[in-house]
């Protein structure tokens, strides 16, 4: 359904340091100065707003990333906190939802964008 997800940043180099720590491979900067990250066929981008206004986090918005295990999420979450992010909501862990059991962890990046690491166990 989605081709990509993009969040805004007021400091691209600060964002690069943060997101490079979150993902297995560093992002690259495209010709328009946007950071581009690829993971398992998905594209995540970080950009200064094209309207010249300051970037701000979407109230109620969350960008979710799939992971293969709770251990991957824990490591992702820890790298995020160590790289200038903020742990938000409950600590990483399993949650029972009406649509099944999930392992979740939440972060806010240095610009306030809310991120979620998600693992859906097979059993």
MIDOSE-1310 file (N, C-alpha, C; in nm, 2 decimals, decimal comma, always signed):
residues 123
xxxx	+0,08/-0,12/+0,00/+0,00/+0,00/+0,00/+0,09/+0,13/+0,00; +0,19/+0,13/+0,08/+0,28/+0,25/+0,08/+0,40/+0,23/+0,00; +0,44/+0,34/-0,06/+0,57/+0,34/-0,14/+0,68/+0,38/-0,05; +0,66/+0,47/+0,05/+0,76/+0,52/+0,14/+0,69/+0,60/+0,25
xxxx	+0,77/+0,63/+0,36/+0,73/+0,71/+0,47/+0,84/+0,82/+0,48; +0,80/+0,94/+0,50/+0,90/+1,05/+0,52/+0,86/+1,13/+0,64; +0,96/+1,17/+0,72/+0,94/+1,25/+0,84/+1,02/+1,38/+0,82; +0,99/+1,48/+0,89/+1,06/+1,61/+0,88/+1,17/+1,62/+0,98
xxxx	+1,27/+1,70/+0,95/+1,38/+1,73/+1,05/+1,42/+1,87/+1,03; +1,46/+1,93/+1,14/+1,52/+2,06/+1,14/+1,68/+2,06/+1,14; +1,73/+1,94/+1,15/+1,88/+1,92/+1,15/+1,91/+1,79/+1,08; +1,94/+1,78/+0,96/+1,96/+1,66/+0,88/+2,08/+1,58/+0,93
xxxx	+2,19/+1,65/+0,97/+2,30/+1,58/+1,02/+2,28/+1,51/+1,15; +2,20/+1,58/+1,24/+2,16/+1,52/+1,37/+2,07/+1,40/+1,34; +1,98/+1,41/+1,25/+1,90/+1,30/+1,21/+1,98/+1,18/+1,16; +2,08/+1,21/+1,07/+2,16/+1,11/+1,01/+2,23/+1,03/+1,12
xxxx	+2,28/+1,10/+1,22/+2,35/+1,03/+1,33/+2,25/+0,94/+1,40; +2,13/+0,99/+1,43/+2,03/+0,91/+1,50/+1,99/+0,79/+1,42; +1,94/+0,81/+1,30/+1,89/+0,70/+1,22/+1,99/+0,60/+1,17; +2,12/+0,65/+1,14/+2,22/+0,55/+1,11/+2,24/+0,46/+1,23
xxxx	+2,23/+0,50/+1,35/+2,24/+0,41/+1,47/+2,13/+0,31/+1,47; +2,01/+0,35/+1,42/+1,89/+0,26/+1,43/+1,89/+0,15/+1,33; +1,95/+0,17/+1,22/+1,94/+0,07/+1,11/+2,07/+0,01/+1,08; +2,06/-0,11/+1,02/+2,18/-0,19/+0,99/+2,28/-0,13/+0,90
xxxx	+2,22/-0,05/+0,80/+2,30/+0,02/+0,70/+2,28/+0,17/+0,71; +2,39/+0,24/+0,70/+2,37/+0,39/+0,70/+2,28/+0,44/+0,59; +2,21/+0,55/+0,61/+2,13/+0,61/+0,50/+2,22/+0,68/+0,41; +2,17/+0,72/+0,29/+2,24/+0,81/+0,20/+2,16/+0,93/+0,18
xxxx	+2,23/+1,04/+0,14/+2,16/+1,16/+0,11/+2,14/+1,17/-0,04; +2,01/+1,20/-0,08/+1,98/+1,21/-0,23/+2,02/+1,35/-0,28; +1,99/+1,37/-0,41/+2,03/+1,50/-0,47/+1,95/+1,62/-0,41; +1,84/+1,59/-0,34/+1,76/+1,70/-0,28/+1,79/+1,72/-0,13
xxxx	+1,90/+1,64/-0,08/+1,94/+1,66/+0,06/+1,86/+1,58/+0,15; +1,78/+1,48/+0,11/+1,69/+1,40/+0,19/+1,77/+1,27/+0,23; +1,75/+1,22/+0,35/+1,81/+1,10/+0,39/+1,72/+0,98/+0,35; +1,78/+0,88/+0,30/+1,71/+0,76/+0,25/+1,76/+0,64/+0,32
xxxx	+1,67/+0,56/+0,37/+1,70/+0,43/+0,44/+1,62/+0,32/+0,37; +1,68/+0,21/+0,35/+1,60/+0,10/+0,29/+1,62/-0,02/+0,38; +1,50/-0,09/+0,40/+1,51/-0,22/+0,48/+1,39/-0,31/+0,44; +1,43/-0,43/+0,39/+1,34/-0,53/+0,35/+1,23/-0,48/+0,25
xxxx	+1,27/-0,40/+0,15/+1,18/-0,35/+0,05/+1,11/-0,23/+0,08; +1,13/-0,17/+0,20/+1,06/-0,05/+0,24/+1,16/+0,07/+0,24; +1,10/+0,19/+0,22/+1,19/+0,31/+0,21/+1,14/+0,40/+0,32; +1,23/+0,45/+0,40/+1,21/+0,55/+0,50/+1,30/+0,67/+0,47
xxxx	+1,24/+0,79/+0,47/+1,31/+0,91/+0,44/+1,30/+1,02/+0,54; +1,40/+1,11/+0,55/+1,40/+1,22/+0,64/+1,44/+1,34/+0,56; +1,36/+1,45/+0,58/+1,38/+1,57/+0,49/+1,35/+1,70/+0,57; +1,42/+1,80/+0,53/+1,37/+1,93/+0,58/+1,24/+1,96/+0,50
xxxx	+1,15/+2,03/+0,57/+1,02/+2,06/+0,50/+1,04/+2,14/+0,37; +0,98/+2,11/+0,26/+1,00/+2,18/+0,14/+0,93/+2,32/+0,14; +0,84/+2,35/+0,24/+0,78/+2,48/+0,24/+0,86/+2,58/+0,32; +0,98/+2,54/+0,37/+1,07/+2,63/+0,44/+1,03/+2,65/+0,59
xxxx	+0,92/+2,60/+0,63/+0,88/+2,61/+0,77/+0,95/+2,51/+0,86; +0,95/+2,53/+0,99/+1,02/+2,43/+1,08/+0,94/+2,30/+1,07; +1,02/+2,19/+1,08/+0,96/+2,06/+1,09/+0,90/+2,04/+1,23; +0,79/+1,97/+1,24/+0,73/+1,94/+1,36/+0,67/+1,79/+1,35
xxxx	+0,66/+1,73/+1,47/+0,61/+1,59/+1,47/+0,46/+1,59/+1,46; +0,41/+1,49/+1,39/+0,27/+1,47/+1,37/+0,20/+1,43/+1,51; +0,11/+1,50/+1,56/+0,04/+1,47/+1,68/-0,05/+1,35/+1,65; -0,03/+1,23/+1,71/-0,10/+1,11/+1,68/-0,04/+1,03/+1,58
xxxx	+0,06/+1,07/+1,51/+0,13/+1,00/+1,41/+0,24/+0,91/+1,46; +0,25/+0,79/+1,41/+0,36/+0,70/+1,44/+0,41/+0,62/+1,32; +0,54/+0,61/+1,30/+0,60/+0,53/+1,20/+0,64/+0,40/+1,26; +0,59/+0,29/+1,20/+0,62/+0,16/+1,26/+0,72/+0,08/+1,17
xxxx	+0,81/+0,01/+1,23/+0,91/-0,07/+1,16/+0,90/-0,21/+1,21; +0,89/-0,31/+1,11/+0,88/-0,45/+1,14/+1,02/-0,51/+1,18; +1,02/-0,59/+1,27/+1,15/-0,66/+1,31/+1,12/-0,81/+1,32; +1,22/-0,89/+1,31/+1,21/-1,04/+1,32/+1,21/-1,10/+1,46
xxxx	+1,24/-1,02/+1,56/+1,25/-1,08/+1,69/+1,24/-0,97/+1,80; +1,20/-1,00/+1,92/+1,21/-0,90/+2,03/+1,35/-0,85/+2,06; +1,45/-0,94/+2,04/+1,59/-0,90/+2,06/+1,63/-0,79/+1,96; +1,59/-0,80/+1,84/+1,62/-0,70/+1,74/+1,56/-0,57/+1,78
xxxx	+1,44/-0,57/+1,83/+1,37/-0,45/+1,88/+1,44/-0,39/+2,00; +1,48/-0,47/+2,09/+1,55/-0,42/+2,21/+1,68/-0,35/+2,17; +1,75/-0,41/+2,08/+1,88/-0,35/+2,04/+1,85/-0,22/+1,96; +1,75/-0,22/+1,88/+1,71/-0,10/+1,80/+1,67/+0,01/+1,90
xxxx	+1,59/-0,02/+2,00/+1,54/+0,08/+2,10/+1,66/+0,13/+2,18; +1,75/+0,05/+2,22/+1,87/+0,09/+2,30/+1,96/+0,18/+2,21; +1,98/+0,15/+2,09/+2,06/+0,23/+2,00/+1,99/+0,37/+1,98; +1,86/+0,37/+1,97/+1,79/+0,49/+1,96/+1,81/+0,59/+2,08
xxxx	+1,79/+0,53/+2,20/+1,81/+0,61/+2,32/+1,95/+0,66/+2,33; +2,05/+0,57/+2,30/+2,19/+0,61/+2,31/+2,23/+0,72/+2,20; +2,15/+0,73/+2,10/+2,18/+0,82/+1,99/+2,09/+0,95/+1,99; +2,03/+0,98/+2,11/+1,96/+1,10/+2,12/+1,81/+1,09/+2,12
xxxx	+1,76/+0,97/+2,10/+1,61/+0,95/+2,10/+1,56/+0,94/+2,25; +1,43/+0,94/+2,26/+1,37/+0,93/+2,39/+1,27/+0,81/+2,39; +1,28/+0,73/+2,49/+1,19/+0,62/+2,51/+1,06/+0,67/+2,55; +0,95/+0,63/+2,49/+0,82/+0,68/+2,53/+0,72/+0,56/+2,54
xxxx	+0,61/+0,59/+2,61/+0,51/+0,50/+2,64/+0,56/+0,39/+2,74; +0,51/+0,27/+2,73/+0,56/+0,16/+2,82/+0,70/+0,12/+2,77; +0,77/+0,05/+2,86/+0,90/-0,01/+2,82/+0,88/-0,11/+2,71; +0,98/-0,14/+2,64/+0,97/-0,25/+2,53/+0,91/-0,38/+2,60
xxxx	+0,82/-0,44/+2,52/+0,77/-0,57/+2,58/+0,64/-0,61/+2,50; +0,59/-0,73/+2,54/+0,47/-0,79/+2,48/+0,35/-0,71/+2,52; +0,26/-0,70/+2,43/+0,12/-0,64/+2,46/+0,02/-0,73/+2,39; -0,09/-0,75/+2,46/-0,20/-0,83/+2,41/-0,29/-0,72/+2,35
xxxx	-0,33/-0,74/+2,22/-0,42/-0,65/+2,15/-0,54/-0,73/+2,10; -0,64/-0,67/+2,06/-0,76/-0,74/+2,01/-0,72/-0,81/+1,88; -0,61/-0,77/+1,81/-0,56/-0,83/+1,69/-0,44/-0,92/+1,71; -0,42/-0,96/+1,84/-0,31/-1,05/+1,87/-0,20/-1,00/+1,96
xxxx	-0,10/-1,08/+1,98/+0,01/-1,05/+2,07/+0,12/-0,98/+1,99; +0,17/-0,87/+2,04/+0,27/-0,80/+1,97/+0,39/-0,77/+2,07; +0,51/-0,76/+2,01/+0,62/-0,71/+2,09/+0,65/-0,57/+2,04; +0,64/-0,47/+2,13/+0,65/-0,33/+2,08/+0,75/-0,25/+2,16
xxxx	+0,81/-0,15/+2,10/+0,89/-0,05/+2,17/+0,87/+0,08/+2,09; +0,87/+0,19/+2,17/+0,84/+0,32/+2,11/+0,96/+0,42/+2,14; +0,99/+0,50/+2,05/+1,09/+0,61/+2,06/+1,04/+0,74/+2,00; +1,09/+0,85/+2,04/+1,08/+0,97/+1,97/+1,22/+1,01/+1,92
xxxx	+1,23/+1,05/+1,79/+1,36/+1,09/+1,74/+1,39/+1,23/+1,79; +1,51/+1,29/+1,76/+1,54/+1,42/+1,82/+1,45/+1,53/+1,77; +1,37/+1,51/+1,66/+1,28/+1,61/+1,62/+1,14/+1,59/+1,67; +1,12/+1,48/+1,75/+0,99/+1,45/+1,81/+0,90/+1,35/+1,73
xxxx	+0,95/+1,30/+1,62/+0,87/+1,20/+1,55/+0,87/+1,07/+1,62; +0,75/+1,02/+1,63/+0,73/+0,89/+1,71/+0,75/+0,77/+1,62; +0,83/+0,68/+1,67/+0,87/+0,56/+1,60/+0,83/+0,44/+1,68; +0,80/+0,33/+1,62/+0,76/+0,20/+1,68/+0,83/+0,09/+1,62
xxxx	+0,90/+0,01/+1,70/+0,95/-0,12/+1,66/+0,85/-0,23/+1,69; +0,81/-0,31/+1,59/+0,70/-0,41/+1,61/+0,75/-0,55/+1,56; +0,72/-0,65/+1,65/+0,74/-0,79/+1,61/+0,61/-0,86/+1,64; +0,56/-0,94/+1,53/+0,44/-1,02/+1,55/+0,49/-1,17/+1,56
xxx	+0,47/-1,22/+1,68/+0,52/-1,36/+1,70/+0,42/-1,46/+1,61; +0,48/-1,57/+1,57/+0,40/-1,66/+1,49/+0,31/-1,74/+1,57; +0,33/-1,76/+1,70/+0,24/-1,84/+1,79/+0,18/-1,75/+1,89
